[in-house]
Amino acid sequence: MAELSEALLSVLPTIRVPKAGDRVHKDECAFSFDNPESDGGLYICMNTFLGFGKHYVEKHYEKTGQRVYLHLKRTRKLKEEDANSTAGDPPRKKPTRLAIGVEGGFDIPEEKYEYDEHVKIVILPEYLDIPRDGLEGLPDMVKDRISSAIEAILTADSASRKQEVQAWDGEVRRVSRHAFSLQQLQNGVRIPPCGWKCSKCDMRENLWLNMTDGSILCGRRYFDGSGGNNHAVEHYRETGYQLAVKLGTITPDGADVYSYDEDDMVLDPNLAEHLAHFGIDMLKMQKTDKTMTELEIDMNQRIGEWELIQESGVQLKPLYGPGYTGIRNLGNSCYLNSVVQVLFSIPDFQRKYVDKIEKIFRNAPTDPTQDFSTQVAKLGHGLLSGEYSKPAPSDGEQQLDQKVQGIQDGIAPRMFKSLVGKGHPEFSTNRQQDAQEFFLHFINMVERNCRSSENPNEVFRFLVEEKLKCLATEKVKYTQRVDYIMQLPVPMDAALNKDELLEYEEKKRQAEEEKQPLPELVRAKVPFSSCLEAYGAPEQVDDFWSTALQAKSVALKTTRFASFPDYLVIQIKKFTFGLDWVPKKLDVSIEMPEELDISALQGTGLQPEEEEMPDIAPPLVTPDEPKAPMLDESVITQLVEMGFPMDACRKAVYYTGNSGAEAAMNWVMSHMDDPDFANPLVLPGSSGPGSTITCPDPPSEDSVATIVSMGFSRDQAMKALRATNNSLERAVDWIFSHIDDLDAEAAMDISEGRSAAESISESVPVGPKVRDGPGKYRLFAFISHMGTSTMCGHYVCHIKKDGRWVIYNDQKVCASEKPPKDLGYIYFYQRITS
């Protein structure tokens, strides 16, 4: 005891009590996915509050000299009430909102296990163990300080828990504009608490109460013939009465309210008052019918797309081992899971992060949880090592359930998700995201962190050649830009089954008129060759400013490949905008080829018989002030209100010569896929930032220092910040989009954590490095999306490994029986080298 007391007294000055703002990492190791349930438990530094597994705690001690750690070890076992539960237990309350952890939403899943937790203090390097209750005999002041630190660590919200399944609302209903001015007729109608029936048919479910006149009518008919007979919506068309509430969903917490005028589910803050008008007391009502959320989920599960993509109807063989590790869904993180599974199946990402993991960890900063390379290497090792590719713990009943076979414990990349989403308006949330947008976001982060070192992004990077031909003068203009994704249009008019589609639409129309079940869904079948032809076809550009004419003209734009990447990423443009600007998904099947040859799309550059247009900037409205162009603010405002970025709208008005909203809109639609679409306006022929909107304040030194730490010079950092109105996030994007314009001879400051010798020995290429080779490819992976929008639904990926297709569906990793290659969203092709 004397030895332990002496050891504790020697480390006492290093023991801290967590304060507000301290991140306590007590659920996950900073360098691995070890946690308190792992065999060696978790060691929490009582000074920095970083967590370490058994393999890394000694290395942290050797690097920092920190000796005292709180050791947590948990043993999981089934709760007694679960083991002794009976069939008579009451069912859980069903959700009324598409949300997690909020009122009316899905409950955060109740933990069915309980834990035996063992807590002790460990002092390195001797590994002296001091039980939590073994502090007797120490001076009171010492004992109180240590006890306070232990209690504060155990009760603190862990950093990972804050990023886990939080209150998330995927239904995002807005307050109806009719809620505060709803007209309610004084017609004496009183609604009973039960026993409702449609006033125009015999339906007794899916009933809606019109909150203006008290009519009870059935809802809409669904595609499969279920639902109602459309009497409620027909009543709205006859009367114009806007709001209706679904009977059977009314509870003290709320109800499903629909606005026919706004064509959406809405919120009604005065719902209790509006229901009381018809004698309904919300506080006494109970749920007796499915909510629209539950019906939508049921419908999605019945639609073939979900079953086909997840291969739900087939008994799949579970796979375990290196490269077959599942990833837990941290709350709509399936988009992230699918993308990183594919990326770490590519050798270049494995070499960059996994093969060099020891060096990366050795050079990690004081807080490795905030270091990009460390967390990416940790993720890659977790996926490829096989250490976490084991069946999830389950009770005997679960083991007999075929549905859970293949579900692993897997890894939970909380630190990674938190880091890559930090400061991003979408990826920092628990909302569903577009996998393509996350892929580009991650690629951008890799670019920032690989400025002066090996860059795995080179496998995707290629040059696009764009040719603009003025039809009036026959002169041409060639430009090149960097891209990472080939966005393939879907020409629906090229569908092979047009007759079937027309027949389906006619049967559907008749069924709706006759109020009969809808026919079985017919999906458009579009040949891949037609998509490729549409990509390479010339596109007409109206209101094109021809420098050869010094006037507006019509031009043809042709897109070709100036180089072919090692890995070709193809996004099928299934998502489009309707006339109402609402995103819609094309229900289409495209039979993607196993092998692909796009050599015919190789660019040729300027041909001997072609004549280039002169490189002259278009005229400004005020030529005497060339650095401050006068732009039509009313047109800019119109475009911004449609949801386009301000800088893109300014460029649209400038490049169309202030010729009106229609011309500017056409420019926006033609350039939406440009990588610099949202970059600030820089006048052609100018030196760059001097020609943008002037920035009144000098760039902050903190922002300059951040960019300099990435390997850029101070002059380049200042230039980028001035060009983007001192926005650090946009400045970093700008600097990578204008690498060709930067002075290649500028002195590069040493990146943080690198020696001068390392920095000097590595040459910094001028402009982005691209690889080139034959345009022949073989399919090796694809990501599929289920649902009506990229903002909802679910993602899974299929990857070809060891000659067979494997499906990665979050924690479930199995051999694929029928990979749905025709229903994918993003495809990854690998160059055929032989």
N, C-alpha and C positions, 0 to 999 in steps of 0.2 A: 504493500500500500504506500509505503514511503516513496518507492521508486515512481509509482504512478502520480502521486501528489507532486513530486518534484518535476516530473515531465509536464504536467498540466500547468504548473506555475510558470515554467519556462516558455510555454506557448501562449499564455494568457493574453499578452499584448496584441496578438494577431487575431484573436477571436472577436468578431463583430456581431452585432445584433442587426438583422435586416431592417432597413428604414423604408419609408415610402419612396418608390422609384427604383429600388433595388430589384433586379431580376433574379429570382431564386429558381435555379434549374435542378429541381429535385425529382423529375420524372424521366430524365433522359441524359445520357452521357453526351458531352460536347463533341466527341470524336467517333462515337459509335451509337448503335441503337440499344445498348445495354440500359437496363432500368432496374428499379428495386426488385422486380420479379425475376431478374436474371440470376443465374447460378451464383455469381459473385456479389450480387446486390449492387448498390450505387453509393459512391463516396462523394459527399458534398463538401466542398472546401468551405470552412467556417470563416473565411476572410473574403473570398470573391463570390461565393455561393454558386460556383460552377459545379456541375455534376460530372463524375468520371466513373467509368467501369473499372474493373479490376486491372485490366491490361494497361490503362492510361493514367491511373492515379499516381503511380510511381514516377512516370515521366513528368507529370505536372509538378510533383515535389522536386524533382531534379532540376527543372527549369526555373521554378519560382522560389523554392525554399520554403513554401508553405507546408507545415507539418501536420496540422490538426484538421480532421475531417469527421463529419457526421455520417455514419454508415447506416443505410436503410436496407432492410431485407424483408420482402413480403412473400408470404406463401399463400397461394390462392386455394380456396375451397368453396364448394357449393354452400349457399346459405341454407340453413335448416328449413326455413319456410318453403324454399324451392324444392328441397328434397322430399318434404312431407306435404306438398301442395296437393289439393284434390280437384276433381273436375268441377266441384261446386263453387270454386273461387269466382268472384265477380269479374267480368271482363273489364279491360282497361277502357277508359273513355276515349272514343274515337275523335280525331281532329276535325276541326271545322275550318282550318286555314292551312294553306300550303306553306308551313313555317315550322321552325324548330325552336323550342324553348321559349315561345311567346304565348300569350293568352290565346286560347283557341287553336294553337298549333300542335304539332307532334311533340310529345314529351321527349326530353333527352332520355335515351334508353336506360331503364333502371338496371343497375348493376346486379346481376344474378349471383355474383360471387361475393364472398367476404374474405378478409385477409387477416392473417396473423402477422403482425408487424413487429420486427425486432430492431431496436434503435440502440446504437452504442457510439462512443467516441473512439476514433482510431488515430493514434499518433505515429507518423512515419519518421524515420525509415524503419523503426523497430517493430511496427505494427502492434503497439501496445493497445490493448482493448480495455475500455472503461465503460461498463454498462451505464445506461441512463440513470439507474437508481444507485450507482456506485460512487456517488459524489460525497457521501457522508465522510466526515473527518476533515474535510477541507474547510478553510476559513469561510465564514458566512458570506463575506463580500465576494470571494472567488466563486463559491457555489452558486450564489444568486446570479452572477454574471453569466456563467456557463449555462445554467438552467434557463435563463431568459433567452439566450441565443438559440438553444435547442428548441424551446417552445415556439419562438418566432419563426424559425425555419420550418417547423412542422405545420404551423398554422397558416403560413404565408400562401397566397395564391401562386402556384407555380407558373413560370413563364410559359410553359407549353399549354397548360390548362386554359390560359387566357386566349390562346390562339386556336383552341380546339372547337368543338361544336358549341358555338355561342348562340345567342338569340338571333336567329336568321329568319327573315320574312321573304319568301319567294313569291308571295302573292301580290304584294305591293298594291293594295287597292287605294284609290284616292277618294276623297270625299266628293259625293255627287253635287253638282252645281244646283240640283233641285232640292237638296236636303232641307235647306232653310226657307224655301218658298213653296213647298209642296202644297198643292190644293187638295183638300179632303172634303168630299161632299157630305152634307148633312142629310143623309138618306136613311138614317136609323138602322143601318146594317150592323149586326153583332155576330161575331165569329165564335163558334164553340171551340173548346180546347182540343177537340179530337173529332173523328168521324167525318172528315171532309171528303168532298167529291166534286169533280169538275162539273160546272154548271152546264156544259155543252156535250159531255159524254160520260161514260161510266168509270173513268179513271179515278183511282183512289190514292195514287202516289205520284211523285213528281208534280206536285200542285203548287201554284203560285198565287199569292194574294195581291191583287192590285191595290196599292195603298191610296189611291184616289177615290175609287167607288166601292171597294170591298169585294169585287168579283173574285171568285175562286175558279181558276182555269188551269188546264194542264200545260206542261212545258213543251219544249221542242222535241222533234223526233231525231234520233241519232242515226248515224250512217248504217247501223246494222238493224234498224227497225225498232229498236228499243226506245225508251223515253216516253214522250207524250204525243199528242196530235196537233201541236202548234196552236192550240186555242188561245193561250196567253199572249203570244206575239201577234196573233190576228186581232185580238181585242185592242192591243196598243195601236195597230194600224188604223183601226176604226175610230178610236177615241182620242189618241194622242196622250193618254195617261202614262207617264214615264216610268215610275218606280213600282217594282214588285218585290215581294219577299217570299222566299221559298218556305212553305209550311212544312213543319217537321224538322227544320233546322234551327228553330227559335229556341234559344236557351237564355238564361240570365246573362251570359257572356256576349250574346249577339246573334246574328243570323246571316244567311246568304241574301244579299240585296242586289238586284240587277236593275240597271238603267237602260231602257230600250233606246232612249235618245242618244246616250253616250256609248251604247253598244259594249258594255263592260260591267263586270262585277264592281260594286262601289261600296263605300262606307256611308252610313246614315247616322250622324251623331244624335239625331232626334228620333231614333228608331223606337225607343220605349214610348214616347209621346204619340208617334204616328200609329203604333199598334194599339195603344190605349183608346184611340178614337173608335176602334172597332171592338172594344171590350176585351182585348188580349192583354194579360198581365205577363210580361216577360219573365218575371221572377218565379212564376209558377209553371213555366213551360219546360218541357223536356224534349230532347232530340229523338225523333222517330224515323227520320228519313236520311238518306245519304246526302252529304254536302256536295257541291259542285267540284270541290277538290277531290273528294273520294271517287266521284264518278269519272273525273278526268284520269285519275290514276288507274281505275279499273279499265277504262277504255284503252289507255295506253298499253296495258298489259295484254289486252285482247288483240290489238293491232299486230299484224304479222311482223312488222319491222322489228319490234322489241324481241320477239321470240327468235326470229331469224338471226339477228345480229348477236344475241347472247347465246345462241344455240341451245335455247331452253328446253326444247323437246327431245334432246339427245342426252343419253348418259355419258358424260365425259370422264376421261381418265385423268385423275389429279397428277400433277408433276411437282417434284421437289428437287432441290439441289441448286448448285451454282447456276445463276442466270434464270432461275425459275422462282423468284421471290415475289410474293404479292405485296401490295401496298394498301394500307388501310385508307378508307375514305374519311377525310377529316371534316366532312361537311361540304358536299358539292365540290370535292377536289378530284373527281374522276378525270377531268380534262388534264390536270397536271400529271396524274398517275400514268395516263396513256402516253403522254408526250415523253416523259423521262424514261419509261420502259423502252421506247423505240430508240431514243438517243443513246442509251447505254448498251444497246445492242450493236453499236457502230464502233469499230476498233479505234478510231481517232479519239473519241471521247473516253474510251477505256484507257488509252495510253496517256492522255493528258492528265486525267484525274485519279484513276485507280492505280495504274502502274507506278505513279509518282507520289503515292499517298504518304509514304514515310517522310519524304522531303517537304511536302505541303504541310503536314502536321508539325514537323520540326520547326518550320518557319512561320507558323501561325502566330498571330498577334496575341496580346494579353487576353482578349475576349474572343475566342475562336467561334463563338456562336454568331458573331456578326461578320465573319470573314467568308466571302463568297467561295473562294477556292476550297477552303476547309469543308464547308457544308456540302458542296457539290461532290468532293472526293468522298466524304462520308456517305452520301447517298449512293454513289456508284459502287462503293465497296459493299454497302448493305444489300444492294440488288444482285451483285455478281458473286459474292463470297459463298453463298449458300448457308451462312450461319443462321439466318432467320427464316429459311425456307423449310418450315416444319408444320405439320398439321396443327391447327388451333386446338387448344385444350377444350374438351367437350365431355359431357356426361354420357352415360350409356345410351340414353334415349336419342341424343343427337347423333351419335355414331351410327345409329340405325337409319337415320334420316338421309336419304340420298341427296337431298337438296343442299346439304352442308358439306358433302364430300368435296374435297379440293380447296376448301377455305382454309387459309393459313393464318398463323399469328401475324406473319409478315412484318413490315416495318411501317412506322408512322412518322413521316418526314416533317414534323412540326417546325423544327428550327429552319429547315430549308424553305418551307412554304412561307414562314414569317419573314425570312430574309429577302427572298425574291419578290415578295409582294409589298415590302416596306415602302410606304410613300405612294404606292400606285392606287388610284381611285377605285379600281375594280379588283385586282389580284390581292389586295390586302383584305378583302371581304370574304365571307363564306357563301357568296352568291355563285351560281353556275356561270362559267365563262366560255368563250370561244376557244377551242383547242388551237386553232390556227393563230389567233392573236397571242396566246400564251407562248406558242412556239417562237414567234418572232420576238416577243418580249424577252424570253430566255436567251435567244441568239444575241440580242442587243446587249444583254448583261455580260455574256461571254466576251463579246467584242470589247467592252469597256475594260474587262479584267485581263485581256490577253494582248494588250497593245504592243508590248515589247517581248512577247514570248510565243511559244507554239500555240497556234489557234485552231482548234478542231472545227470551227465554223467553215474552214476552207473546203470541207467536203460538200457543203451545200451551196457555196457562193458561186455565182456565174454572172456573166456580163450579158445584158440585153441590148440588142441593136435595134434602134427605132429609126425608121426611114420615113420622112415626110416629103411628099411630092406635090408641088403646086401644080394644079391641073391647068392653070392659065398659062404658065411659062414653061412647064415641064421640068423646072429646076428642082433640085432635091436638097434635103438637109439630113445628115446622119448624126445621131447622138448615141452615146452608150451610157448605161446606168447599171449599178450593181443590184442584184436581186437574190433571193433565197428560195422563192416559191414560184412555181409555174401555176398560174390561176387559169383553170380550164373552163370556158363557158359551156353551158348545156343548151344546145339548140333544140328546143322542144318540137319544133316543126319537122325535125329529122326522125321522129319516133317511128319505129318499125311497125308498131301495132296501132296505127292511126284509126283504122276501121273499128278495132275493138274499143279504143278510147271513145270514139264518137258514139258507138253503140252503148257503152257504159253511161256516158253523159245523158243520152236520151232516156235510158231506163231509169236513171237516177231522177231525171226531171219528172217522168211519169209517176214514179213511186211517191215523190213529194206531193204531186198534185192529187193523187188518189189516196194519200196517207197510208201507203203500204211500206213494208220493210224495204230498205235500200238494197240494191244488188251488191254482189261481192265486188270488193275494190279491184280495179284494174290499174296497174302501175305502168307508166310510160317506159318503153324500152328504147333507149337512145344508143346508137353505136358509138364506140369510142372514137372511131375514125372520123365521125361527124364532128365530135368535140374538137379533135385535133385540127380539122379543116377550119372550123370557126375561129380557133386561136390564130391560125396563120393567115386568115383572109384579110384583105385590106379593109381598113375602117375609114369611112368618110368623116372628115373634120370640117364642119361648116365654120364660117367666120374666122378662118385662119389668116393671121397676118403674114403676108408674104413679103419678105425683105427684098425679093426680086422685083416685085411690083410696087413696093412701098404702099400697099393697100390691102384690103381684105380680099380673100380668095377662098376657094374650096380646095382642100388637100386630101390626099389619101395617106393614111398612116399604116405602115406595115411593121410588124414585130417579129424579130428573129433572134436566135441565140448567137452571140458573139463568142461564147465558150460553152462547153458542156461540163457540168460538175461531176464529181465522183458519185454523189448521191442526188438523184433528182426527186424533189418533193413536189407533188402535184396536188393542188386543192381543187376539188370539184365545186364549182360555184352553184351549190344547191340553194343557197339563200339569196333571195332577191327582195325587192320592195314592190308592193302593190301600188295602185293609184293613190291609196290613202297613206302611203309612206310607212305602212306597217310591214315589218319583216315577215316573209313567208318562205316556207321550205318547199322546194320542188320534190314531189313524190316520184322519183325516177330511178330506174335500174340501168346501170352502165356496165357492161361486161368488160372489165379491165383486163388487158392482155397480160399473160405471165411474162412475156418478153416484149420489149418496146424498142423501136428504132425511130428516133426523131432527127436523123441526119438531114432529112429534107428541109428542116427548119433552121439550118445553119446559115448565118448571115454572110453576105458577100462583101460588104463595104462598098465604097464608092467605085463604080465601074467606069471604064475608059470613056464610054459614050455618054455618061451622065455629067451634068454641070451643076455645081453646088450653088446654093443661094448665098448671097453676101451675108456676112455676120454683122448685121446692123440691128440695134435695138429699136423696137417700135416707138413711134413718137408719143410724147406725153401731152396731156391737155395744156400744161403750162411749161413750155420749153425753156423759159427763162429760169425755172426752178427745178432742174432735173433731179435733184436729190430729195425732193418732197412732192411727189406726184399727187395731184388732186384726184381723189377717188370718190365715186358716187356712194356716199354713206348709206343712202336709202336701200340701194341694191345689196350692199354688204349686210345690212340689218336683216333683209329678207332671207338671205342665204343662211345667216347665223341662226335665225329662228327655226330653220329647217333641221338644225342640228349639226351643220358642218363647222369645222374649226375656223376661228376668226382669220388666222393667217392664210388659210386656203381660200377663204372668201375674198380677201384683199387681192390675192394673186389673180383670182378669177376675173375680178373687175378690171385689174390693170392689164392683163394679157388680152382682154377682149376690148380694150380701148374705151372703157366707159360706155359701151354700146347697149346697155340695158340688162334686165334681169334674165331674160331668156338666153342670151348669148353667154352670160356668166354661168348660168346653170348648166348649159351644154359643156362648158369648159370643165366645170366641177365633175360632171359625170364621166368625162373623157379622161380625167387625171386622178380619179379616186384611188387607183391602185399604184400611183407613183410613190416611191419610198420617201420623197421629200414633199409629199402632198401638203402636210401641215406645217412645213418649215416656214420661217418668216420670208417675206418678199425681199429679194435682193435683185436690184436692177441689172439687166444683162450688160456685160462689158464693164461692170464696175468692179472695184477691188473687194467688194463684199459688204461689210457692216456699215461702211460710210454711206451706203445708199439705202439702208433700211430706215424704218422710222427711228428717229433719233431718240437716244436714251438719256434722260436728263440727269440721272444719278450715276456716279462711277460704280463699277462692279465691286461687290464686297470682297474683302480679302479672304474670307472663309471660302467663298465660292471659287475664287482663283486658286487657292491652295488645294481644294478638292480636285480640280481638274489637273493641276500640275502633278498631283500625286499619282495620276493615272499614266504619267509619262509624257505629257505634252509640255511645251514651253510656256512661260508666262505670257508672252505675246499672243500665242495661239489661244490661251485661256481667256485673255482680255477680249480678243476679237470675237470669240464665240459668245461670250456673255453680252457684249454690246449688241451683237446681232439678234439677241433673243430677249431684249429688255431685262437682262439680269436674272433670267430664269435658269437655275442650275440644271434642272432636268432637261429642258429644251436645249440648253447650251451643249450638253454632252451629246445629245442626238445630232445637233447641228455640226459639231466638230467631226463626227464620224461620217456625216453626209457630205462634208466638204474637204475630205482628206486630200483630194487632187488639187485643191486650191491653196492648201497650206504650204508653207515654205519647207521643202524637204531638207534644206541645209540648216534649219534652225536647230539650235542646241537643245537636246532632249534632257530634261532634268531626270535625276535618278528616281525610279519608282520606289515607293515606300517599301522598306524591308529588303532592298536589293543592294548589292555592293557595287562600287564604281566599276570594278573589273568585269563583273557580269554584264553591266549595262553597256559598257563600251564594246565588249566582245560580240554582242549581238547586233546585227545590222537591222535597221528599221526600214522596211520597204516603203517606197513611194507609192501611195495609193493602195487600195485593197488587193491582196494577193488572190488570184484565182487559179484553179487548176483546169486543165483542158485535156480532152481526149475524145475517143469515139462516142457517138451519140446512141449507143446501144445499151439497153438496161434490162435488168431482171427484177421483178417485184419481190421485195423481201419483207415489207410490213405495210399495214394500213390501219388507220384509226377510223372508227365508225361512230356515228351519232344517232341517238334515238330521241325522238321528240319533235315538236313543231318549230322550235327555235333554238339557236345556239345558246340562248340565255336560260334554257331549261332542258330537261331530259337527262340523258346519261351517255357517257363515252366508254368504249372499250377498245382495245387494240388487239390485232393479230400480228404475230411475228413468226417468220420462218426460221427455225433453229434446228440444226442437225438433220436437215432434210424433211422436217415435218412442220406443219402449222401449229402454233400455240396461241391460245386465247388468254389474254390478261384482262380480267374483269375485277379490278380492285384487288381484294385479298384472294380471289379465286384464280388459280393458274392451272390450266388443263390442256391436254392434247385436243386440238380442234378436229372435229369430224367433217364439218361442212362450212369452211370459212366463207362468209357472205361477201365475196370480193366485188360483187356488183352493187353493193349498198354502202360502200365506204365514203368517207368525207375527205380524208387526207391520205395520200398514197406515197410510199417511199420506195423508190427504185434504185438499185445498185448497179454501177457500171459493169458491163461484161468485159473483162480484160482479155480473155483468150480470143 
